[in-house]
Amino acid sequence: MNPRRLKGLGAFASALYLYSYAPYLTIYVGTSIPVLGAVAAGLYGMLAFSESQIINSITLIKDGSENHGKLLINVGESAIITNDIIADVRDVYSICSLENDDLGEDNIDGNILSIKRYFNLATNSWVEEERALTLPGDALRDRAFMDWIIADKSGQGELVDDF
């Protein structure tokens, strides 16, 4: 288990302990300290389990607008906050594959994707700096579509514009 997630599990256990024994602790330290401690431990546990910069979904925009044919990528910034970005397919490629050591799982490997240039819908502006995002291995995916997205398109000329 990841050490960060182990700390999150420990925080959840301590939150449960503080909440279970709050009546006994109230005698010694008052009513608000055990409850605040349990809430803080629970929030820390949630933050330790959350992953950031994870791709939640990738969809192809087919609305006939100026973004027709581009990718709408939903990115999880934290456990609660998500952000939508629009990127051209030419600007998205895989940096590396996160394999599962071939332990019998077929086609279950995550990827780290790099996006060179994208439009951030939250700020309504183009971002020119490169961004690395994680595509989880347990995602439901169309294999041909994903192979087209994660392929390195730097050697291709204008042929990619036809797609």
Number of C-alpha atoms within 10 A of each C-alpha: 5 8 9 14 16 14 15 22 18 16 21 22 16 17 24 16 13 21 17 13 12 20 14 13 16 14 9 8 11 13 14 10 14 22 18 14 16 22 17 15 21 21 16 19 23 19 17 19 18 17 13 16 17 20 21 16 16 18 12 16 15 11 9 8 8 8 15 12 18 16 21 20 19 18 21 21 15 16 13 9 9 16 17 18 21 21 22 18 20 20 17 24 22 20 16 12 15 15 14 14 8 10 7 8 10 8 13 15 17 18 18 19 22 18 21 17 19 22 17 16 13 10 10 9 11 14 14 11 9 12 14 16 18 21 22 16 16 10 13 9 12 8 10 8 10 11 12 14 20 21 15 15 16 9 6 10 8 8 8 10 10 5 7
